Amino acid sequence: MNNFCKNCGTKLEGNEQHCPECGTPLNGVPEETLKYYENEEKRAKTSKWFKNSALFLIGAIIFLFVLAWAMSMSYR
C-alpha cells in the first residue's frame, strides 16, 4: 500500500480504498469499470450511426414516393 496519495499527497493510514482528502481511488480503476465505459462509448457511437442511417433511409423512401406521385400526376 502507498503511504501517500498519488493525487494530492495526503498521508495515508493503512488500508483505505479512497484518499480521505481528495477521494482518489488508491488501487486504481478496476478493469471491469474501464471495459464497461469503453463498451458504452462504442454502443453510443453505433446507436447514433444507426439512427442517422434509419432517418436517411426513411427520408429517401418518402422522397421517392413523392417523386413517383408527382410524375404520375403529370402524365394525366
C-alpha positions as CSV (number, residue, x, y, z in Angstrom):
1,M,0.0,0.0,0.0
2,N,1.2,3.5,-0.8
3,N,2.0,5.8,2.2
4,F,0.8,8.9,0.3
5,C,-2.0,9.7,-2.1
6,K,-0.7,9.9,-5.7
7,N,-3.1,12.8,-6.5
8,C,-2.9,15.2,-3.5
9,G,0.0,13.8,-1.4
10,T,-2.1,13.2,1.8
11,K,-0.5,10.7,4.2
12,L,-2.5,7.5,4.4
13,E,-3.1,5.4,7.5
14,G,-3.4,1.9,6.1
15,N,-6.0,0.1,4.0
16,E,-8.1,2.9,2.7
17,Q,-9.9,2.4,-0.7
18,H,-10.0,6.1,-1.4
19,C,-8.0,9.1,-0.3
20,P,-9.8,10.7,2.7
21,E,-8.8,14.2,1.4
22,C,-9.5,14.2,-2.4
23,G,-11.4,10.9,-2.9
24,T,-9.0,9.4,-5.5
25,P,-9.2,5.6,-5.7
26,L,-6.0,4.3,-4.2
27,N,-6.0,0.9,-6.0
28,G,-6.7,2.4,-9.5
29,V,-9.8,1.9,-11.5
30,P,-10.9,-1.7,-11.8
31,E,-10.5,-3.2,-15.3
32,E,-14.2,-4.1,-15.4
33,T,-15.1,-0.5,-15.0
34,L,-12.8,0.6,-17.8
35,K,-14.2,-2.1,-20.1
36,Y,-17.8,-1.0,-19.2
37,Y,-17.2,2.6,-20.2
38,E,-15.4,1.6,-23.4
39,N,-18.3,-0.6,-24.4
40,E,-20.8,2.2,-23.5
41,E,-18.9,4.6,-25.8
42,K,-18.9,2.1,-28.7
43,R,-22.6,1.4,-28.2
44,A,-23.4,5.2,-28.2
45,K,-21.5,5.6,-31.5
46,T,-23.2,2.6,-33.1
47,S,-26.6,3.8,-31.9
48,K,-26.1,7.3,-33.3
49,W,-24.9,5.8,-36.7
50,F,-28.0,3.5,-36.8
51,K,-30.4,6.4,-36.0
52,N,-28.8,8.6,-38.7
53,S,-29.0,5.8,-41.2
54,A,-32.6,5.0,-40.4
55,L,-33.6,8.6,-40.8
56,F,-31.8,8.9,-44.1
57,L,-33.5,5.7,-45.4
58,I,-36.9,6.9,-44.4
59,G,-36.3,10.3,-46.0
60,A,-35.2,8.7,-49.2
61,I,-38.3,6.4,-49.3
62,I,-40.6,9.4,-48.7
63,F,-38.8,11.4,-51.4
64,L,-39.2,8.5,-53.9
65,F,-42.9,8.2,-53.2
66,V,-43.4,11.9,-53.6
67,L,-41.4,11.9,-56.9
68,A,-43.4,8.9,-58.2
69,W,-46.7,10.6,-57.2
70,A,-45.6,13.8,-58.9
71,M,-44.6,12.0,-62.1
72,S,-47.9,10.1,-62.2
73,M,-49.9,13.3,-61.8
74,S,-48.0,14.9,-64.7
75,Y,-49.0,12.1,-67.1
76,R,-52.7,12.5,-66.6
